[in-house]
Amino acid sequence: MGPERYFHCCQLIDLGKLELFGRGYVAARCLDVLEREREERLYRAYVTDALSLIAENSARACGGRYLTQRWRELLRQGEAAGETRSAEEIAQETLGRAGVVWVEN
């Protein structure tokens, strides 16, 4: 469990119950939160896949186009590719697109 997730779990702990039940309460509460989050992610993936199949079947029936990759696959490709530019280069490109002239002092 990363520090952000640990902090999230700690925020959900009732301090009154912590004093009453001790460390076992903390562990059980964190596991409960993580299990609910896992179930929610699985449900979202299931619904996304079901909607994707509906869209694909409709597109095939009508001769249209549909997405061929899952959202997770697209995210993983983006993470694998990584960013090769520096933060300054990205800022300059973004400002240039907006029409802002970059002036250095």
N, C-alpha and C positions, 0 to 999 in steps of 0.2 A: 504494500500500500504506500503510495507516494505521500509527500507531506500535505499536498492540497486535499487529498481524499481524507487523510487523518484529521485535518483541521475541520473539514466538513462534518465528519462523524462527531467530533468533539462539540461542535456547535449544537448538535441535536440532543445532547445529553442533559437530562433534568438534574440539576445540582442537588435538589432535595433527595432524589432517589439514589444519587451517587453516594451520599453520606449514609443512607440507610442500607443499601445493598453492596456497596464496595466495587472492587475491580471486576467482579463477575458481571455486574450490570453493564459496565463500560464495554467489555468484550462482546456481550450478547447484543447490546444496542448497535455497536459498529457492524457486527456480522449481519444483523437484521437490515440495516440501512444498505449495506453492500448487496445483499440478496435482492432487496426490492429494486435497486438500481439495475442489477443484472437482468431481472425479469422484465423491467421496462425496456431495456435495450433489445432484448430478444423479441419482445412483442413489437417494437417499432420495426425491427428488421423483417419480421414476419409480415406485417401490414405493408411495408414497402415492397417486398417481393410479390405479395398478392396483387397490389396495384400495378406493379410492373407487368405481371402476366396478363392482367386485364387489358392494359394499354397495348401490349404486344399482340394479343389475339385480335383486338379491335383493328389495329393498324394492318395486320395481315389480311383480315377479311375485307378491308376497304382499299388495300393496296398502298397504304401509307408507310411512313417511317416510324421507328421506335428506338429507344435507347438500347444499346447492346451491352453496356457495362453497368454494374451495380455502383452505387454511390461510394461504397467502401473501397472498391477497386480504383475508382478515380482518385480518392483521397490518398491511397497508398502510392499511386503513380506520382502524384504531386510531391509527396514526402520523399520518395526515392530520388526524384529529379533534383530536389533541393534548389536553393537560390545561390547563384554564383556571383551576383553583384553585391557591392557593399551598400550599406544603408544610405550613404551620400549619393551614390549613383541612382538608387531607387527614388530618393527624394528629388533629385534633379530631373529625372525623367517625368515624374508625376507633376512637378511644378511646371515643367516645360509644356506638358500636354494642356495644363490649365492656362497657359499663356503668361505665366509669371517668369520674369527674367531673374536668373540667379546672379547676384552681385556679391563678390567677396571683398571684404575690407582690407 
